């Protein structure tokens, strides 16, 4: 009887630990999925801008919907590096809750004939 109780307690404890791990991993996966979606959306927005006016941006806190918020759980930065006279490399980095490493998306933007669309 005592052995059965010990086995039952060990089994229930193992199930509890497994469930806690599953919930933690699901939360991490959801946060990463949100971070990727936010980064992709921002990269597409940046690609619609005048390429001659795109500049690096400091850290901006975002909520899960991508709206700037001082209490946001996500932090986005953008780095613009000129690789050639008419070509820039853009890296959008998004840090997210409980992340061991950020999401980084990189794209290139061609600057055309060298004339800015700004007046």
PAZAPA-4460 file (N, C-alpha, C; in steps of 0.05 Angstrom, whole numbers, plus 32768, in hexadecimal, padded with zeros to 4 digits):
% residues 119
    n_x    n_y    n_z   ca_x   ca_y   ca_z    c_x    c_y    c_z   seq   type   mol
   8010   7FE8   8000   8000   8000   8000   8011   8019   8000     1      X     A
   8026   8019   8011   8038   8030   8013   8047   8034   7FF9     2      X     A
   8050   801F   7FEC   805E   8021   7FD3   804C   802D   7FBD     3      X     A
   8033   8025   7FBD   8020   802F   7FA9   801C   804D   7FAD     4      X     A
   801A   8056   7FC6   8017   8073   7FCC   802F   8083   7FC3     5      X     A
   8047   8078   7FC7   8060   8085   7FBF   8060   8087   7FA0     6      X     A
   8059   8072   7F92   8059   8072   7F75   8044   8086   7F6B     7      X     A
   802D   8087   7F78   8018   809A   7F70   8022   80B7   7F74     8      X     A
   802E   80BD   7F8A   8038   80D8   7F8F   804E   80DF   7F7B     9      X     A
   8060   80CD   7F75   8075   80D3   7F62   8069   80D7   7F46    10      X     A
   8056   80C7   7F3F   8049   80CA   7F25   803A   80E5   7F22    11      X     A
   802B   80EC   7F36   801C   8105   7F36   802F   811D   7F35    12      X     A
   8045   811B   7F45   8059   8130   7F45   8066   8133   7F29    13      X     A
   806C   811D   7F1C   8078   811E   7F01   8064   812B   7EED    14      X     A
   804B   8124   7EF0   8037   8130   7EDE   8035   814F   7EE2    15      X     A
   8036   8157   7EFB   8035   8173   7F01   804C   8182   7EF6    16      X     A
   8064   8177   7EF8   807C   8183   7EED   807B   8184   7ECF    17      X     A
   8071   816F   7EC2   806F   816E   7EA5   805B   8183   7E9C    18      X     A
   8044   8186   7EAA   8031   819B   7EA2   803C   81B7   7EA5    19      X     A
   804B   81BC   7EBA   8057   81D6   7EBE   806B   81DC   7EA8    20      X     A
   807B   81C9   7EA0   808E   81CC   7E8B   8080   81D2   7E70    21      X     A
   806A   81C4   7E6B   805B   81C7   7E53   8050   81E3   7E51    22      X     A
   8045   81ED   7E67   8039   8208   7E67   804F   821D   7E63    23      X     A
   8066   8219   7E6F   807C   822C   7E6B   8086   822D   7E4E    24      X     A
   8088   8215   7E42   8091   8214   7E26   807C   821F   7E13    25      X     A
   8062   821B   7E19   804D   8226   7E09   804E   8245   7E0A    26      X     A
   8052   8250   7E21   8054   826D   7E25   806C   8278   7E15    27      X     A
   8083   826B   7E18   809A   8274   7E09   8096   8273   7DEB    28      X     A
   808A   825D   7DE2   8084   825B   7DC5   8071   8271   7DBC    29      X     A
   805D   8277   7DCB   804A   828C   7DC4   8058   82A7   7DC3    30      X     A
   8069   82AD   7DD7   8078   82C6   7DD8   808A   82C8   7DBF    31      X     A
   8097   82B3   7DB8   80A9   82B3   7DA0   8099   82B7   7D87    32      X     A
   8082   82AA   7D85   8071   82AD   7D6D   8068   82CA   7D6B    33      X     A
   8060   82D6   7D81   8058   82F2   7D81   806F   8304   7D79    34      X     A
   8087   82FE   7D83   809E   830E   7D7D   80A5   830D   7D5F    35      X     A
   80A3   82F5   7D54   80A9   82F2   7D37   8094   8301   7D26    36      X     A
   807B   82FF   7D2E   8066   830E   7D20   806A   832C   7D21    37      X     A
   8071   8336   7D39   8076   8353   7D3C   808E   835C   7D2C    38      X     A
   80A3   834C   7D2C   80BB   8353   7D1D   80B5   8353   7CFF    39      X     A
   80A7   833F   7CF5   80A1   833D   7CD9   808F   8354   7CD0    40      X     A
   807C   835B   7CE0   806A   8371   7CDA   807A   838B   7CD8    41      X     A
   808C   838F   7CEB   809C   83A8   7CEB   80AF   83A9   7CD3    42      X     A
   80BB   8392   7CCC   80CD   8392   7CB4   80BD   839A   7C9C    43      X     A
   80A5   8390   7C99   8094   8397   7C82   808D   83B4   7C82    44      X     A
   8088   83BF   7C99   8082   83DC   7C9B   809A   83EC   7C93    45      X     A
   80B2   83E5   7C9C   80CB   83F3   7C96   80D0   83F2   7C78    46      X     A
   80CA   83DC   7C6B   80CF   83D9   7C4F   80BD   83EC   7C3E    47      X     A
   80A8   83F6   7C49   8096   8409   7C3B   80A0   8426   7C3D    48      X     A
   80B4   842B   7C4E   80BE   8446   7C52   80D1   844E   7C3B    49      X     A
   80D7   8467   7C39   80EB   8471   7C27   8106   8466   7C30    50      X     A
   8114   8456   7C1F   812C   8449   7C27   8142   845C   7C30    51      X     A
   8142   8475   7C26   8156   8488   7C2D   8152   8495   7C48    52      X     A
   813A   8491   7C53   8134   849D   7C6D   8133   8489   7C84    53      X     A
   8138   8470   7C7E   8137   845B   7C92   8150   845D   7CA3    54      X     A
   814D   845E   7CBE   8163   8461   7CD1   8160   844D   7CE7    55      X     A
   8176   8448   7CF5   8175   8436   7D0D   8163   8442   7D22    56      X     A
   8157   8431   7D32   8144   843A   7D47   814D   842D   7D61    57      X     A
   814A   843B   7D76   814F   8431   7D91   8139   841E   7D9B    58      X     A
   813C   8415   7DB3   8129   8402   7DBE   810E   840F   7DC2    59      X     A
   80F9   8400   7DBA   80DD   8407   7DBE   80CF   83F0   7DCB    60      X     A
   80C1   83F6   7DE1   80B1   83E1   7DEE   8096   83DE   7DE0    61      X     A
   808D   83C5   7DDC   8074   83C0   7DCE   8063   83AC   7DDE    62      X     A
   8049   83AF   7DDB   8038   839B   7DE7   8034   8384   7DD3    63      X     A
   8024   8370   7DD9   8021   8359   7DC7   8015   835F   7DAC    64      X     A
   8008   8377   7DAA   7FFC   837F   7D91   800E   8390   7D80    65      X     A
   8026   8395   7D8A   803A   83A5   7D7B   8037   83C3   7D7F    66      X     A
   8027   83CB   7D93   8023   83E7   7D99   8037   83F0   7DAE    67      X     A
   8043   8407   7DA9   8057   8411   7DBD   804A   8415   7DD8    68      X     A
   8057   840B   7DEC   804C   840C   7E08   8063   840C   7E1B    69      X     A
   8062   841D   7E2F   8078   841E   7E42   8079   8405   7E53    70      X     A
   8064   83F6   7E55   8063   83DD   7E64   8064   83C4   7E52    71      X     A
   806A   83C8   7E39   806A   83B2   7E26   807F   839D   7E2D    72      X     A
   8078   8384   7E26   808A   836D   7E2D   809F   8369   7E17    73      X     A
   809B   8374   7DFF   80AD   8370   7DE9   80BD   8389   7DE4    74      X     A
   80D6   8386   7DDC   80E8   839D   7DD7   80F3   839A   7DBB    75      X     A
   80EE   83AF   7DAA   80F6   83AE   7D8E   810C   83C3   7D89    76      X     A
   8121   83BB   7D7B   8135   83CE   7D71   8139   83C9   7D53    77      X     A
   8142   83DE   7D45   8148   83DB   7D29   8164   83E7   7D23    78      X     A
   8174   83D8   7D15   818F   83E1   7D0E   8190   83E2   7CEF    79      X     A
   8199   83F9   7CE5   819C   83FC   7CC8   81BA   8400   7CC3    80      X     A
   81C4   83F0   7CB0   81E0   83F1   7CA9   81E3   83F2   7C8B    81      X     A
   81F2   8406   7C81   81F6   8409   7C65   820B   83F4   7C5B    82      X     A
   8203   83E3   7C49   8215   83CF   7C3E   8222   83D8   7C24    83      X     A
   8214   83E8   7C15   821E   83F4   7BFC   8212   8410   7BFA    84      X     A
   821A   841F   7BE5   8210   843A   7BE2   81F1   843B   7BE0    85      X     A
   81E5   8427   7BD4   81C8   8427   7BD0   81BA   840F   7BDD    86      X     A
   81C7   8403   7BF1   81BC   83EB   7BFD   81C0   83EC   7C1B    87      X     A
   81AA   83E8   7C2B   81AD   83E8   7C48   81A2   83CD   7C52    88      X     A
   81AE   83C4   7C68   81A6   83AC   7C76   8197   83B5   7C8F    89      X     A
   817F   83AA   7C93   816E   83B2   7CA9   816B   8399   7CBB    90      X     A
   8171   839C   7CD5   816C   8387   7CE8   8158   8390   7CFD    91      X     A
   8143   8381   7CFF   812F   8386   7D14   8133   8371   7D29    92      X     A
   8137   837A   7D42   813C   8368   7D58   8125   836B   7D6C    93      X     A
   811A   8355   7D75   8104   8356   7D88   810A   8343   7D9F    94      X     A
   810C   834F   7DB7   8110   8340   7DCF   80F4   833A   7DDB    95      X     A
   80F0   8322   7DE5   80D6   831B   7DEF   80D8   830D   7E0A    96      X     A
   80C2   830B   7E19   80C3   8300   7E34   80CE   82E4   7E35    97      X     A
   80E0   82DF   7E49   80EC   82C6   7E4F   80FD   82BB   7E38    98      X     A
   8107   82CC   7E27   8117   82C4   7E10   8134   82C0   7E18    99      X     A
   8140   82AC   7E0C   815D   82A8   7E10   816C   82B7   7DFA   100      X     A
   815F   82BC   7DE4   816B   82CC   7DCE   8154   82DA   7DBF   101      X     A
   8159   82F2   7DB4   8144   8301   7DA7   813E   82F6   7D8B   102      X     A
   8128   82FF   7D80   8121   82FA   7D64   812F   830F   7D54   103      X     A
   813D   8307   7D3F   814B   831A   7D2D   8143   8315   7D11   104      X     A
   8138   8329   7D03   8131   8327   7CE7   8142   833C   7CD8   105      X     A
   814E   8333   7CC1   815F   8345   7CB2   8154   8346   7C95   106      X     A
   8155   835D   7C89   814D   8361   7C6E   815F   8376   7C61   107      X     A
   815F   8377   7C47   816E   838C   7C38   815B   839E   7C2A   108      X     A
   8162   83B7   7C28   8151   83CB   7C1B   8162   83DA   7C06   109      X     A
   8159   83D9   7BED   8167   83E6   7BD7   815E   8403   7BD6   110      X     A
   8171   8415   7BD2   816A   8432   7BD3   8166   843E   7BB7   111      X     A
   8165   842F   7BA3   815E   8439   7B88   8173   844C   7B7D   112      X     A
   8169   8461   7B70   817A   8474   7B62   8188   8488   7B73   113      X     A
   8185   8487   7B8C   8193   849A   7B9E   8183   84B3   7BA4   114      X     A
   816A   84B4   7B9B   815A   84CC   7BA0   8145   84C5   7BB5   115      X     A
   8145   84D5   7BCA   8131   84D0   7BDF   8116   84DA   7BD6   116      X     A
   8101   84CD   7BDE   80E6   84D5   7BD8   80DD   84EC   7BE9   117      X     A
   80ED   84F4   7BFD   80E5   850A   7C0F   80E9   8525   7C00   118      X     A
   80D7   8537   7C06   80D9   8552   7BFA   80E6   8565   7C0C   119      X     A
***
